[in-house]
Amino acid sequence: MVIGYQTIVGFMPRRNLLLPTICIVLLIAAWTFRNPSPSIERWLDTSAIRGTTSPTIPPNSSPLLSSSNGPPTQFHNDVDLSSPDAPFVVWPLQRVCKEAMWVEGLVYICDNNSGGIGNIRNYIQTCIRYGLEAGATGFVMPKIRKRNETDLADLFTDYLPLEYMFDENHFKDAFTLSCPQITLYDNIKDIPGIGSKPNIEHITPKKFGNREGCDWRDQNRHTDRFGDRFRRWLNDVKNGQLPPSKDHPRLIRFNWGVLWDWQVYRDGPEFANTFGNILKFNDQLLRLGEVTLQKMHAYAKANGVEDGKFLGVHLRTESDALSFWPTYTTQTDAYLKQATKRGFEAAYIATGDPLEAQNFAGAAIEMAQMRVVSKTDLLEDEDLEELESLSWDQQGLIDLIVLLGSDYFVGTMPSSFSIYIAMKRHLKTEGIYTRPYKVGSEGDGLSYLVGNYEKYWEGWLYMWDGMWP
């Protein structure tokens, strides 16, 4: 016999129904209005960080993502970390900061940043990561050395603010939420107790460990021990300095060249795959890059390409390219082979050499029946004027945004620009839990980099182990 609602009622006097009914209603109310789950709590708006209230918001609409209860489950499905406008996932950095041994009065100055975007990002991030390991309770806002526009190999002209490339408020918000123990100073003179003639100590982190038998280009194999060894040095009065304190701050700056130094996956994929998003491009570059990307899709569609698909090409043959890098011919042959293999009919080219771009476009038509355009071909009127007002490196960031959005990317090894794009695109595969890119193969089906993969140090393969995507 099936026992249903009517049967139960039939055996129960009506006057006894009131108490069970009240209990059921209270249980439903308690379930409905229970505390929000971590999957809801992790979506925090920047306005909440600045002290104002904000309603709970859905994924992909906030520049900062946080979980107050630790790592959320299945988070890698929530956001595309390969996007140049991806939000910053806070909890992996929070975890690193919770493990830190803080030193009051220790301030890191991360301003030895020069070169292209791949180098500049990694200079800043490597300095910050070491500073966290050391226990620095202060950082001076990073600055960027401007490249000489007439001599691309000259990387050391004026110091420019972080906003030259990146969103400064986003950077500050990310640290405010992740590491409240840290104070960010706009300038060295803003540090309390610094005096009129600040003493800045220069260090090379690899020297705080026995690297016997290592190649000088290899990453620091002693990052687990760096913090303890550095703090011992910092507190050793034999070095001629008092230990740092609130009234006696110690300022640390790296000697130039510390960039592919930290083995990024030592911190786990969650940190490795999200740390890069503390550096988000400024609004002007993001807007112009997105406009260019949209125009590229429209160009491909107008030329009969289904869904506006296009190949992204980084041709690295400018005057500052190193002599042992793949030549124009090597790059062109490899790129057009991939284009033919994958059936591309439209391509976007990124290069600082207009003549080589023209040569490549001619070869692409002849060898692959593929049309090739650049940002200057796509933009017009006010957008073109805005592009031309940007520096050489800023214009390169417009290229980078378009190449990240391409359907397949080809670049050259060992250009840090190409490597960064391939690593960033790789985050499409598994999101926050993405495993390292398989170097020297067809990779992940999203990118291909031509180059020499035979020797780890001479071929600069160590860059893949020391770069945050």
Summary of the structure (lengths in Angstrom):
residues: 469
radius of gyration: 26.6
end to end distance: 63.8
largest distance: 94.7
contacts: 1450
relative contact order: 0.12
helix: 44%
strand: 12%
